[in-house]
Amino acid sequence: MTYPVRLSLLSGFELVIDGDAVHVPTSSQRVLAFLGLHIRPQPRTQVARSLWREATDQRAIANLRAALWKLHVIRERVIVARKDQLSLCGEVSVDLAEVLQRARELLDISCAGGTDQPAAPAELLDLLSRDVLPHWDEDWVVIERERVRQLRIHAIEALSVRLRRQGWHAEAVEAGLAAVAADPLRESAQRVLIEAHLAEGNAADARRQFESFRDLLWRDLAIRPTPALDALMARR
């Protein structure tokens, strides 16, 4: 489905209306991003206080009014402004919402024991590998970015397992590598990558990955891999 208005929050901010990228002032970007990160309508005071935490309530509300005014003619295309609440218009699609939906679908299927081949795994992996507004450092972004990152990594791990069980070994390895790249110290990510190597018959690659992880874990955290991962490698 093609949407006339699309808000992108993955890998960076972009607003596209009727196929054209629209310039949005920084303060207005922050308002749109905040609403895009929250499904439900948000109280105006909550939006203002979250975006301008150092300001008084009166100044924060004034800053919010100014940011909304700067949207000019496109405001009615992107924001529903009620007396006490703000939300994105229903016609605005948000790429983050698609990522969350696809990730939860993968995890639901994984929990149910599904093994069907996911459609367009390369496209799905690319979607799941993107961070939320990676260069924004405000608290309300950082918190949401980490929440989404955890969900994304779980979904990538589930994708690797499904691909491996279907015999798509190269794709399973690629997904495992993406999970490891997202968090090199995460043992569950390392495990799905090692299992993908083993399923493909590449015991040497699996051994190298295990030893690299073991050394990294000891160097950075002074801990060892779990006995379960040791046992997996001991059987090879």
N, C-alpha and C positions, 0 to 999 in steps of 0.2 A: 504494500500500500504506500502511495506517495502522499506525504503530508505537505501542505503549503507552508507550514512553519515548523522548523526543526531547531532545537536547542542542543548543542553538543557540549558536554562537560568532560568527556574522556579525552585525555591527551592535551586538553586545552579548551578555552572557551570559543564558541562560534555560534552565531545566530544566522540562520538562513531563512529567508522569506521569499516564497514564490521562486525558488531556485537561485536566488542571489544572496551572497554574504552581506550582512548589514553591519555597518560600523556602530558600535555601542559604547558610550562613555564608560569609563572604569566604574564609577559609582553605580551606574545602571546595570552593568555586568554583575556586580556583586548582588544586587537585588534579584535579578533573574536566576543567578546561580543558587542563591539561598532557596528560592521557591522551587527550583528544579530538584534540589536535594530533599525536599519534603513533599510527600504526596498530598497531604491534607492542607486546606487553607490555613494560613498562618495569621495570628493577630498582628495588626500593624505595630503595636508596641513591642512585641517579641522580635519582629524583623528588625526594627530600629535599634533595639538594645543589643541584639546579636551582632549587627554590622558596625555599630559605632559604640563599642563598649566603654570607651574612655570619655564619652560625651555625657552631658546631663540628658535626662529623658526629653526635655524640651528641645535641646539642640539635635538629639538623635532623630526625633520626629521631623524636625525641619530638614535635616539631611536626607531623610527618606522621601519627603515631598519633592525636594529638589531632584533627586535621582529619578523619580517617576516622571517629573516634568521633562527631563532631558530625553526621555524616550519619544517625545513629540507625537508624530502621526502614527507611529507603529505601536504605541502603548495599548490601544484597544485590540490590536492583533495578538498581543502576548500576555497581557495581565488583566485579570478580573479584579477590579478595585471596588470593594464594598466599604461601607462606613468604617467597620472595625477590622476587616480581614483583607488579605491579599492572597491570590493564587494565580497560577498560570492558566491561560485559556485552555479549554478542552481540546482545541485543534493543535496545540503545541505538542509535538512529540519530543521526548527527551531520550538521548542515546543511553543514558544511565539506566533508565527504566527497562530498556531492552536487555541490557547486560544482566540486571537483577533477575529478570524473568527467565532468561536462558540458563543462568547459573542455577536457579532453584529447580528448573525442570531437570537438569542433569543430576542434581542431588536427589530429587524425588525418585527418578528412575533408578539411580544407584541404590537407594535404600530399598526399593522394591525388587532389586535383583535383576533389573532389565539389562539386556545385552545387545539390543538393536544398535545397528550402526548409525551414529548421529549424522544428520545431513550436513554437507559442506564442512567437514571438520577443520580445514585450514582457516576458513572464514570465521568459524566459531572460536577457534583458538586465538585468532587475532583480536577479536572482540573482547575476549576474556583477559587479554594481556595488557589492556590499557588502564592507566591509572586515572583517578578522578583529579582534575585540575592540578597536575603535578607540581606546578611552580607557584601555587598559592600557599601561603603559610599561616593563614588565619585559623584560629582554634576551631571554628565551626566547620571549616573545610577539612582540617587535619583529622578530626574525629570521624567524620563521615568517610574520608578516604581510607582510613584504617579498617573501618567496618566493612566497606566494600572489598578492600584488598583481601581480607580473610575469607570472605565468601567466594571471591574470584579464584583464590588458590585452591580451596576445597573443590570447586567446580572443575578446575583444570586437572586436578588429581583424579577426579571421577571420570573425566574424559579420557585420560590416559589409560585407566583401567578398562574402560569399555572398549577402546580401540585395541588394546592388547588381547582381550578375550575374543574379539572378532578376527584376530589375525592380522590386523593393520599395524604391523610392528614398527615401521618407520614413523608413522603418524603418532603412535604411542610414545616412542622415544622423543619425538619433537614436543609433544605435550608435557612429558616429564621434564625435559630441559626447560620449558617455559615455567613450570612450577618451581624448579630449582632456582631459576634466574630471579623469580619474584621473592624468594626467601631461601638463600643458600644454607642457612642453619636449620631449616625445617626438616626433620627426619622423615615425615610422611611424604614430602615431596621427593626426597632422595630415594625413598623406598620404591615409589612407583616408577622412577627412572631406572633404578637397578633391575626391577622386575621386568621392565620392558626390554632392557638389554638381554636379560636371561631368556626371555621368551623368544627372542630373535636368534638365540644361540650364541650370543656374543659374551661369553663368560669373561673374557679379558677386559672388555669395556666395563662390565659390571664390577669387576674387581678394582679397576682403576677408579671408578666412580666412588666405590665404597672407601677406598684408601684415601682419596682426596677429601671426602667428607669427614672421615675419622680425624685426619690431620687438621682440617679447618676447625672442627668442633673442639679439639684439644687446644689449639692455638688461641682461639677466640674466647672460649668459655671454660677451658680446663675440665671438660667432661668427656665421657666416652659415649659411643652409640649404645642404644638399648640392647639388652640381650637378644631381643627378637630379631633385630637387624644382624647382629653377630651370627645368630643361628641360621638365618637365611643364607649368608655367605659361607658358613661352615659346611653346608650341604653341597657346595659346589667344588 
